[in-house]
Amino acid sequence: MQRLTQDHARQTQLLALFDGLLDRFHEGAEPDYDLMNEMLEYLDSYADIVHHPTEDLVFQRALDKGVTQPELFELLMRQHPGLSQVCKRFRQSLNGILNEEVLLREDVEADGRELVASLRTHMMMEDSDAYPLALQRLDDGDWESLAAQAPTVEDPLFGTPDPVRFRALYRYLSEQAESETTG
């Protein structure tokens, strides 16, 4: 649960960055498309490979143990593939711009705003409702079992960073951290 909560804090940081980039895009400026693509790659790959599968294990275990509000856990598990599709759709829009396809700016922005809003709403339901219910229902033995079953891939951005794969994003986060310590 600690890793899931930490993932949400990190994803919230990226969503705030997305808001700023989408605001620039809305104003007619060209945002850093490499940065946006890397953020989408991170959200898409890490969420699909590690974060959502881990949550699904926790939520299923909570359902198996008779958690209250089972419909909440079922809804959240059904949303995971949909979130991946929203991310892929926005990524296709950005790739279309990079490949000089004719796309309406407002459509591309709408795809980005939908992604940010969907992820925020989903994480809020998990943080405020599902995680506390799971913590109430599951015991130490459940958590040990879940830890053994959960994917163990290292976070490629915040764990052991991959500055080659996420060059622009890694640079941005490093500069942001540096300015926070000196400012």
C-alpha positions as CSV (number, residue, x, y, z in Angstrom):
1,M,0.0,0.0,0.0
2,Q,2.9,2.3,0.7
3,R,4.2,1.9,-2.9
4,L,0.7,2.5,-4.3
5,T,0.3,5.7,-2.3
6,Q,3.8,6.8,-3.3
7,D,2.9,6.1,-7.0
8,H,-0.1,8.4,-6.7
9,A,1.9,11.2,-5.2
10,R,4.3,10.9,-8.1
11,Q,1.6,10.7,-10.7
12,T,-0.1,13.8,-9.1
13,Q,3.2,15.6,-9.7
14,L,3.2,14.6,-13.3
15,L,-0.5,15.6,-13.8
16,A,0.3,19.1,-12.5
17,L,3.1,19.3,-15.1
18,F,0.6,18.1,-17.7
19,D,-1.8,20.9,-16.7
20,G,0.9,23.5,-17.3
21,L,1.9,22.0,-20.6
22,L,-1.8,21.8,-21.7
23,D,-2.3,25.4,-20.6
24,R,0.6,26.5,-22.8
25,F,-0.8,24.4,-25.7
26,H,-4.2,26.1,-25.2
27,E,-2.6,29.6,-25.3
28,G,-1.1,28.7,-28.7
29,A,2.4,28.0,-27.6
30,E,4.2,24.8,-28.5
31,P,4.8,22.7,-25.5
32,D,7.7,20.3,-25.1
33,Y,6.3,17.4,-27.0
34,D,9.2,15.1,-26.1
35,L,8.5,15.8,-22.4
36,M,4.8,15.1,-22.9
37,N,5.5,11.9,-24.8
38,E,7.8,10.6,-22.1
39,M,5.3,11.4,-19.5
40,L,2.7,9.4,-21.4
41,E,5.1,6.6,-21.9
42,Y,5.9,6.5,-18.1
43,L,2.2,6.7,-17.1
44,D,1.2,4.1,-19.7
45,S,3.9,1.6,-19.2
46,Y,4.5,1.8,-15.5
47,A,0.7,2.0,-14.7
48,D,0.0,-1.0,-17.0
49,I,2.9,-3.1,-15.9
50,V,3.1,-2.4,-12.2
51,H,0.7,0.0,-10.6
52,H,-2.7,-1.2,-11.9
53,P,-1.9,-4.9,-11.7
54,T,-0.9,-4.4,-8.0
55,E,-4.0,-2.5,-7.3
56,D,-6.1,-5.2,-8.9
57,L,-4.5,-7.8,-6.6
58,V,-5.2,-5.7,-3.6
59,F,-8.8,-4.9,-4.7
60,Q,-9.5,-8.5,-5.5
61,R,-8.2,-9.7,-2.2
62,A,-10.4,-7.1,-0.4
63,L,-13.4,-8.3,-2.4
64,D,-12.6,-11.9,-1.5
65,K,-12.5,-10.9,2.2
66,G,-15.9,-9.3,2.0
67,V,-15.0,-5.6,2.0
68,T,-17.8,-3.1,2.3
69,Q,-18.7,-1.3,-0.9
70,P,-17.6,-4.0,-3.3
71,E,-19.1,-2.0,-6.2
72,L,-16.4,0.6,-5.6
73,F,-13.6,-1.9,-6.0
74,E,-15.2,-3.5,-9.0
75,L,-15.6,-0.1,-10.6
76,L,-12.0,0.9,-10.0
77,M,-10.8,-2.4,-11.5
78,R,-12.9,-1.9,-14.6
79,Q,-11.6,1.6,-15.0
80,H,-7.9,0.5,-15.3
81,P,-8.1,-0.7,-18.9
82,G,-10.1,2.4,-19.8
83,L,-7.5,4.7,-18.4
84,S,-4.9,3.0,-20.5
85,Q,-7.0,3.6,-23.6
86,V,-7.4,7.3,-22.7
87,C,-3.6,7.6,-22.4
88,K,-3.1,5.8,-25.7
89,R,-5.6,8.1,-27.4
90,F,-3.8,11.2,-26.2
91,R,-0.5,9.7,-27.2
92,Q,-1.8,9.1,-30.7
93,S,-2.9,12.7,-30.9
94,L,0.5,14.0,-29.9
95,N,2.2,11.6,-32.3
96,G,-0.1,12.9,-35.0
97,I,1.1,16.5,-34.3
98,L,4.7,15.3,-34.4
99,N,4.1,13.5,-37.7
100,E,2.5,16.7,-39.1
101,E,-1.0,15.3,-39.4
102,V,-3.8,17.8,-39.6
103,L,-5.5,17.8,-36.2
104,L,-7.6,20.4,-34.5
105,R,-5.7,21.8,-31.5
106,E,-8.9,21.8,-29.4
107,D,-9.3,18.0,-30.0
108,V,-5.8,17.3,-29.0
109,E,-6.1,19.5,-25.9
110,A,-9.5,17.8,-25.1
111,D,-7.8,14.4,-25.2
112,G,-5.1,15.6,-22.8
113,R,-7.6,17.2,-20.4
114,E,-9.7,14.0,-20.4
115,L,-6.6,12.0,-19.4
116,V,-5.7,14.4,-16.6
117,A,-9.3,14.6,-15.3
118,S,-9.8,10.8,-15.5
119,L,-6.6,10.0,-13.7
120,R,-7.2,12.5,-11.0
121,T,-10.8,11.3,-10.4
122,H,-9.7,7.7,-10.3
123,M,-6.8,8.3,-7.9
124,M,-9.0,10.4,-5.6
125,M,-11.5,7.5,-5.3
126,E,-8.7,5.1,-4.6
127,D,-7.0,7.4,-2.1
128,S,-10.1,8.5,-0.2
129,D,-12.3,5.4,-0.3
130,A,-10.7,2.2,-1.6
131,Y,-7.3,2.3,0.1
132,P,-8.7,3.0,3.5
133,L,-11.3,0.2,3.1
134,A,-8.6,-2.2,2.0
135,L,-6.4,-1.3,4.9
136,Q,-9.3,-2.0,7.3
137,R,-10.1,-5.4,5.8
138,L,-6.7,-6.9,5.0
139,D,-4.4,-8.2,7.6
140,D,-0.6,-8.6,7.8
141,G,-0.8,-12.1,6.1
142,D,-2.7,-10.6,3.2
143,W,-0.2,-7.9,2.7
144,E,2.7,-10.4,2.8
145,S,1.0,-12.6,0.2
146,L,0.1,-9.6,-2.0
147,A,3.7,-8.3,-1.8
148,A,4.9,-11.7,-3.1
149,Q,2.4,-11.7,-6.0
150,A,2.8,-8.0,-7.0
151,P,5.0,-7.0,-10.0
152,T,8.4,-6.0,-8.8
153,V,9.6,-3.9,-11.7
154,E,11.6,-0.9,-10.5
155,D,10.1,2.5,-11.2
156,P,12.0,3.7,-14.3
157,L,11.7,7.3,-13.4
158,F,11.6,7.7,-9.6
159,G,13.2,4.4,-8.6
160,T,16.3,3.6,-10.5
161,P,16.0,6.3,-13.1
162,D,16.4,5.5,-16.8
163,P,17.7,8.9,-18.1
164,V,18.0,7.5,-21.6
165,R,14.4,6.3,-22.0
166,F,13.0,9.3,-20.1
167,R,15.7,11.9,-21.0
168,A,13.4,15.0,-21.2
169,L,11.3,14.1,-18.2
170,Y,14.4,13.1,-16.1
171,R,16.0,16.5,-17.0
172,Y,12.9,18.4,-16.1
173,L,12.4,16.7,-12.7
174,S,16.1,17.1,-11.9
175,E,16.0,20.8,-12.7
176,Q,12.8,21.2,-10.7
177,A,14.4,19.4,-7.7
178,E,17.5,21.6,-8.0
179,S,15.6,24.8,-8.1
180,E,13.6,23.8,-5.0
181,T,16.8,23.1,-3.0
182,T,18.5,26.4,-4.2
183,G,15.4,28.6,-4.2
